[in-house]
Amino acid sequence: MDAVISKNDYIEIVDRLRNDCDLNDEKLSLLLHCEDTEVNDYLYSQAREVREKYYGKNVYLRGLIEFTNYCKNNCYYCGIRAGNNNAERHRLSEEEILSCCDLGYELGFRTFVLQGGEDPHFSDDTIVSIVKNIKEKHPDTAVTLSIGEKEKDSYKRFFDAGADRYLLRHETADREHYEKLHPADMSFDHRMQCLRDLKKIGFQVGCGMMVGSPFQKTESLIKDIRFLQEFRPHMVGIGPFIPHHDTEFAHKEQGGVQLTLRLLSIIRLILPDVLLPATTALGTVDATGREKGLKAGANVIMPNLSPTQVRGKYLLYDNKICTGDEAAECIKCLSMRVEKTGYRIARSRGDHIFLKNEVEKNTKML
């Protein structure tokens, strides 16, 4: 494709994307596959300008607490899938979770992300109790849940308890592709319905996909982009697919860094106000991947607040970084690395720009 289109044509495509927040499928495909360094640098620069228009130089922290690696599902790509008998399982108690939040608060975190597999041990009552206790002790923080598919009534209970955000990666908006990544007892329709329910309830909603996952085609990525345009999530988390040695995708090829970076920029330009993480997966496949992500339009990073003794157990994929760092050590290192990119860590909740004023008003009333 590169042979039949000039560099200037590519630049015009990027400009159109920035101006219209949209491209047709053919031009999206061209941009996704463009490997010209100058064109990519221009794409990244446009994405940076847009993110700075909405969020300035701020990079927002999310304190990640991986509180359980038990999961009832058997997703073919995931290291904590139910069928992996080699996984060393762990669950944090409610007291341990609250202790992680206390430590994070002292370090300046104002968002906590409770992430886990779909673990039936943690009932709705338990999740409600944890959320209420965090919000009671730290009312100026945001609580994000990332605990998979539930029914609408459960989501409503979590929201009413004080949870602010919910992350549920859709993984792929291509039904055929979804069915190649998941067993038959998992439903593409239910995953999408969960996302719609979360938004209707009032959560700030995050979704996202793996880049370069097995069987992914360009058409699949374009369907992802169209889904994002239609759904308009508050946050989009993407990262390269990384195989795990105890899954049936163990020998599949890893997702590419450059394609991930191009997608970050494209997503920034189609959803200018979105919160966009430079993910741990990106930092795993490239030592400076998170910095490159920030320079491609990302504005969120998610350091790990889990106790060090359990971090090495929450392995969705192989070679995950930062499994041994203390939280304080991790944030100090990240702060210095962020500053080298020309950005700065913001000690705030880091809400979506169009929800920020309302959240601040409500917080002052507490």
C-alpha positions as CSV (number, residue, x, y, z in Angstrom):
1,M,0.0,0.0,0.0
2,D,2.8,2.4,0.8
3,A,4.1,2.2,-2.8
4,V,1.0,3.8,-4.3
5,I,0.6,6.7,-1.9
6,S,3.0,9.6,-1.3
7,K,4.2,11.0,2.0
8,N,2.2,14.2,1.4
9,D,-0.9,12.1,0.9
10,Y,-0.3,10.4,4.2
11,I,0.1,13.9,5.9
12,E,-3.2,14.9,4.3
13,I,-4.9,11.8,5.7
14,V,-3.6,12.6,9.2
15,D,-4.8,16.2,8.9
16,R,-8.3,15.0,7.8
17,L,-8.4,12.7,10.8
18,R,-7.6,15.5,13.1
19,N,-10.1,17.9,11.6
20,D,-13.0,15.5,11.1
21,C,-12.3,12.9,13.9
22,D,-13.0,10.3,11.2
23,L,-11.7,8.6,8.1
24,N,-13.2,6.1,5.7
25,D,-12.1,2.5,6.0
26,E,-9.6,2.6,3.2
27,K,-7.7,5.6,4.6
28,L,-7.8,4.1,8.1
29,S,-6.3,0.9,6.7
30,L,-3.5,3.0,5.0
31,L,-2.7,4.8,8.2
32,L,-2.7,1.6,10.4
33,H,-0.1,0.1,8.0
34,C,2.0,3.1,7.4
35,E,5.6,2.5,8.5
36,D,7.1,5.7,7.3
37,T,8.9,7.3,10.3
38,E,8.2,10.9,9.3
39,V,4.5,10.2,8.8
40,N,4.3,8.4,12.1
41,D,6.1,11.2,13.9
42,Y,3.7,13.7,12.4
43,L,0.7,11.5,13.5
44,Y,2.1,11.4,17.1
45,S,2.7,15.1,17.1
46,Q,-0.9,15.8,16.1
47,A,-2.2,13.4,18.8
48,R,0.0,15.2,21.4
49,E,-1.4,18.6,20.4
50,V,-4.9,17.4,20.8
51,R,-4.4,15.8,24.2
52,E,-2.7,19.0,25.4
53,K,-5.6,21.0,24.2
54,Y,-7.9,19.1,26.6
55,Y,-5.6,17.9,29.4
56,G,-2.5,20.1,29.1
57,K,0.8,18.4,30.3
58,N,-0.9,16.3,33.0
59,V,-0.5,12.6,33.2
60,Y,-3.0,11.0,35.6
61,L,-2.2,8.1,38.0
62,R,-4.4,5.1,38.6
63,G,-3.3,3.0,41.6
64,L,-3.8,-0.6,40.5
65,I,-4.8,-3.2,43.2
66,E,-4.8,-6.7,41.7
67,F,-6.9,-8.2,44.5
68,T,-7.7,-11.7,43.1
69,N,-6.3,-13.8,40.3
70,Y,-9.0,-16.4,40.5
71,C,-11.3,-16.4,37.5
72,K,-14.2,-18.6,36.4
73,N,-13.5,-17.9,32.7
74,N,-11.2,-19.7,30.2
75,C,-10.2,-17.0,27.8
76,Y,-7.7,-18.5,25.5
77,Y,-5.1,-15.7,25.8
78,C,-5.1,-15.2,29.6
79,G,-2.6,-16.5,32.1
80,I,-5.1,-16.5,35.0
81,R,-7.8,-18.5,33.1
82,A,-9.6,-21.1,35.1
83,G,-8.0,-23.9,33.2
84,N,-4.5,-22.9,34.1
85,N,-3.6,-25.3,36.9
86,N,-0.1,-23.9,37.1
87,A,-1.2,-20.5,38.2
88,E,-0.4,-19.6,41.8
89,R,-3.6,-18.2,43.1
90,H,-4.2,-15.3,45.6
91,R,-6.9,-13.3,47.1
92,L,-6.5,-10.1,49.2
93,S,-8.7,-9.6,52.2
94,E,-10.8,-6.5,52.5
95,E,-8.4,-5.2,55.1
96,E,-5.5,-5.7,52.8
97,I,-7.2,-3.9,49.9
98,L,-8.0,-0.9,52.2
99,S,-4.4,-0.9,53.4
100,C,-3.2,-0.7,49.8
101,C,-5.5,2.4,49.4
102,D,-4.2,4.0,52.5
103,L,-0.6,3.6,51.3
104,G,-1.6,4.9,47.8
105,Y,-3.3,7.9,49.3
106,E,-0.2,8.8,51.3
107,L,1.8,8.6,48.0
108,G,-0.6,11.0,46.3
109,F,-2.9,8.6,44.4
110,R,-6.5,9.8,44.0
111,T,-7.8,7.0,41.9
112,F,-7.8,3.3,42.9
113,V,-8.5,0.6,40.4
114,L,-9.7,-2.7,41.9
115,Q,-8.9,-5.3,39.3
116,G,-9.4,-9.0,39.4
117,G,-10.6,-12.1,37.6
118,E,-14.2,-13.0,37.6
119,D,-14.0,-14.5,41.1
120,P,-17.3,-15.7,42.6
121,H,-15.7,-15.5,46.1
122,F,-16.2,-11.8,46.0
123,S,-19.9,-11.4,46.2
124,D,-21.8,-8.2,45.4
125,D,-22.1,-7.5,49.1
126,T,-18.4,-7.8,49.6
127,I,-17.6,-5.5,46.6
128,V,-20.2,-3.0,47.9
129,S,-18.6,-3.1,51.4
130,I,-15.1,-2.5,50.0
131,V,-16.2,0.4,47.8
132,K,-18.1,2.1,50.7
133,N,-15.2,1.8,53.0
134,I,-12.7,3.3,50.6
135,K,-15.0,6.2,49.8
136,E,-15.8,6.8,53.5
137,K,-12.1,6.9,54.4
138,H,-10.9,8.8,51.3
139,P,-14.0,10.7,49.9
140,D,-11.9,12.8,47.5
141,T,-10.8,9.7,45.5
142,A,-12.3,7.9,42.6
143,V,-12.9,4.1,42.8
144,T,-12.6,2.2,39.6
145,L,-13.8,-1.4,39.3
146,S,-12.4,-3.9,36.8
147,I,-14.0,-7.2,37.7
148,G,-15.5,-8.3,34.5
149,E,-19.0,-9.2,33.3
150,K,-21.9,-8.8,35.8
151,E,-25.6,-8.3,35.5
152,K,-27.1,-4.8,35.4
153,D,-28.4,-5.0,39.0
154,S,-25.0,-5.8,40.3
155,Y,-23.4,-2.8,38.4
156,K,-26.1,-0.6,39.8
157,R,-25.3,-1.7,43.4
158,F,-21.6,-0.9,42.9
159,F,-22.5,2.5,41.5
160,D,-24.9,3.3,44.3
161,A,-22.1,2.3,46.8
162,G,-19.9,5.0,45.4
163,A,-17.9,3.4,42.6
164,D,-17.1,6.0,40.0
165,R,-15.7,4.1,37.0
166,Y,-15.7,0.7,35.5
167,L,-13.2,-0.8,33.1
168,L,-14.3,-3.7,30.9
169,R,-12.2,-4.3,27.8
170,H,-14.3,-5.5,24.9
171,E,-11.0,-7.1,23.5
172,T,-12.5,-7.0,19.9
173,A,-15.6,-5.6,18.3
174,D,-15.5,-8.3,15.7
175,R,-17.9,-11.1,16.7
176,E,-16.0,-13.8,14.6
177,H,-12.7,-12.7,16.1
178,Y,-14.2,-12.7,19.6
179,E,-15.3,-16.3,19.2
180,K,-11.8,-17.3,18.3
181,L,-10.4,-15.8,21.5
182,H,-13.0,-17.1,23.9
183,P,-14.8,-20.4,24.7
184,A,-18.3,-21.0,23.6
185,D,-19.8,-20.3,27.0
186,M,-18.7,-16.7,26.7
187,S,-20.9,-14.3,24.8
188,F,-19.9,-11.4,22.6
189,D,-23.5,-10.0,22.9
190,H,-23.3,-10.1,26.7
191,R,-20.0,-8.3,26.8
192,M,-21.3,-5.5,24.7
193,Q,-24.6,-5.4,26.7
194,C,-22.5,-5.0,29.9
195,L,-20.8,-2.0,28.4
196,R,-24.1,-0.4,27.5
197,D,-25.5,-1.1,30.9
198,L,-22.5,0.5,32.6
199,K,-22.9,3.7,30.6
200,K,-26.6,3.9,31.2
201,I,-26.1,3.5,35.0
202,G,-23.8,6.5,35.0
203,F,-20.3,5.1,35.3
204,Q,-17.3,6.6,33.6
205,V,-16.7,3.6,31.4
206,G,-13.5,2.3,29.9
207,C,-13.2,-0.3,27.2
208,G,-10.3,-1.4,25.0
209,M,-8.7,-4.2,23.0
210,M,-5.5,-6.2,22.4
211,V,-3.4,-5.2,19.5
212,G,-2.0,-8.0,17.3
213,S,-4.0,-10.7,19.1
214,P,-4.3,-14.1,17.3
215,F,-6.5,-14.0,14.2
216,Q,-6.8,-10.3,14.3
217,K,-7.2,-8.7,10.8
218,T,-7.1,-5.1,9.7
219,E,-10.9,-5.3,9.3
220,S,-11.1,-6.3,13.0
221,L,-9.2,-3.2,14.1
222,I,-11.4,-1.0,11.9
223,K,-14.5,-2.5,13.6
224,D,-12.9,-1.6,17.0
225,I,-12.4,2.0,15.8
226,R,-16.0,2.2,14.6
227,F,-17.2,0.7,17.9
228,L,-15.3,3.4,19.9
229,Q,-16.7,6.1,17.7
230,E,-20.3,4.9,18.3
231,F,-19.9,4.0,22.0
232,R,-17.7,7.0,23.0
233,P,-16.1,5.6,26.2
234,H,-14.5,7.8,28.7
235,M,-11.3,5.8,28.6
236,V,-9.7,3.3,26.1
237,G,-7.1,0.9,27.2
238,I,-5.1,-0.8,24.5
239,G,-1.9,-2.8,24.5
240,P,0.0,-5.3,22.4
241,F,-1.0,-8.9,22.7
242,I,1.7,-10.8,24.8
243,P,1.4,-14.6,24.9
244,H,1.4,-16.5,28.2
245,H,3.2,-19.9,28.3
246,D,0.3,-21.7,29.9
247,T,-2.3,-20.9,27.3
248,E,-3.1,-22.3,23.9
249,F,-1.7,-19.1,22.4
250,A,1.7,-19.6,24.0
251,H,3.5,-19.8,20.6
252,K,1.5,-17.0,18.8
253,E,3.3,-13.9,17.7
254,Q,3.5,-11.0,20.0
255,G,1.6,-7.7,19.1
256,G,3.7,-4.9,17.6
257,V,4.8,-1.7,19.4
258,Q,4.5,0.6,16.3
259,L,1.0,-0.5,15.5
260,T,0.0,0.0,19.1
261,L,1.4,3.5,19.0
262,R,-0.3,4.4,15.8
263,L,-3.6,3.1,17.2
264,L,-3.1,5.3,20.4
265,S,-2.7,8.3,18.2
266,I,-5.7,7.4,15.9
267,I,-7.9,6.9,19.0
268,R,-6.7,10.3,20.4
269,L,-7.7,12.0,17.2
270,I,-11.1,10.3,16.8
271,L,-11.9,10.8,20.5
272,P,-10.0,14.0,21.4
273,D,-11.2,14.1,25.1
274,V,-10.7,10.4,25.9
275,L,-8.5,9.3,28.8
276,L,-5.9,7.1,27.2
277,P,-3.4,4.9,29.2
278,A,0.1,4.1,28.3
279,T,-0.3,0.5,29.5
280,T,1.9,-1.9,31.4
281,A,1.8,-4.3,28.4
282,L,3.3,-1.6,26.2
283,G,6.1,-1.1,28.8
284,T,6.6,-4.9,28.9
285,V,7.3,-5.3,25.1
286,D,9.4,-2.1,24.9
287,A,11.6,-0.8,27.8
288,T,10.5,2.8,27.0
289,G,7.0,1.8,25.7
290,R,5.1,3.8,28.2
291,E,7.1,7.0,27.4
292,K,6.5,6.3,23.7
293,G,2.8,5.9,24.5
294,L,2.7,9.3,26.2
295,K,4.4,10.9,23.2
296,A,1.7,9.3,21.0
297,G,-1.2,10.9,22.8
298,A,-1.7,8.9,26.0
299,N,-2.2,10.7,29.3
300,V,-2.7,8.0,32.0
301,I,-0.4,5.5,33.6
302,M,-1.4,2.8,36.1
303,P,1.3,2.0,38.7
304,N,0.8,-1.1,40.8
305,L,-0.2,-0.7,44.5
306,S,-0.7,-4.5,45.1
307,P,1.5,-6.0,47.9
308,T,4.8,-7.1,46.4
309,Q,4.3,-10.7,47.5
310,V,1.3,-11.1,45.2
311,R,2.3,-9.1,42.1
312,G,4.2,-12.0,40.5
313,K,1.0,-14.1,40.7
314,Y,-1.2,-11.7,38.7
315,L,0.3,-12.7,35.3
316,L,-2.1,-12.2,32.5
317,Y,0.9,-12.6,30.1
318,D,4.6,-13.4,30.3
319,N,7.4,-11.1,31.5
320,K,5.2,-8.5,33.1
321,I,7.2,-5.5,34.4
322,C,7.2,-4.0,37.9
323,T,6.2,-7.2,39.7
324,G,8.8,-6.6,42.4
325,D,8.8,-2.9,42.9
326,E,7.6,-1.3,46.1
327,A,4.8,1.2,45.4
328,A,6.8,4.2,46.6
329,E,9.8,3.1,44.6
330,C,7.6,2.6,41.5
331,I,6.0,6.0,41.6
332,K,9.3,7.8,42.1
333,C,10.8,6.1,39.1
334,L,7.7,6.7,37.0
335,S,7.6,10.4,37.9
336,M,11.1,10.9,36.7
337,R,10.4,9.0,33.5
338,V,7.3,11.0,32.8
339,E,9.1,14.3,33.4
340,K,11.7,13.3,30.7
341,T,8.9,13.2,28.2
342,G,7.9,16.8,28.9
343,Y,4.9,15.9,30.9
344,R,4.1,15.9,34.7
345,I,2.3,13.7,37.1
346,A,-1.0,15.2,38.3
347,R,-2.0,14.5,41.9
348,S,-5.7,14.5,41.2
349,R,-8.5,12.1,40.4
350,G,-8.0,12.7,36.7
351,D,-11.6,12.6,35.6
352,H,-12.8,12.9,32.0
353,I,-12.6,16.6,31.1
354,F,-16.4,17.0,30.6
355,L,-17.1,15.4,34.0
356,K,-14.3,17.1,35.9
357,N,-16.2,20.3,36.9
358,E,-19.2,18.3,38.2
359,V,-17.0,16.0,40.2
360,E,-15.1,18.9,41.8
361,K,-18.4,20.6,42.7
362,N,-19.7,17.5,44.4
363,T,-16.5,16.8,46.2
364,K,-16.5,20.3,47.7
365,M,-19.9,19.6,49.1
366,L,-18.7,16.6,51.1
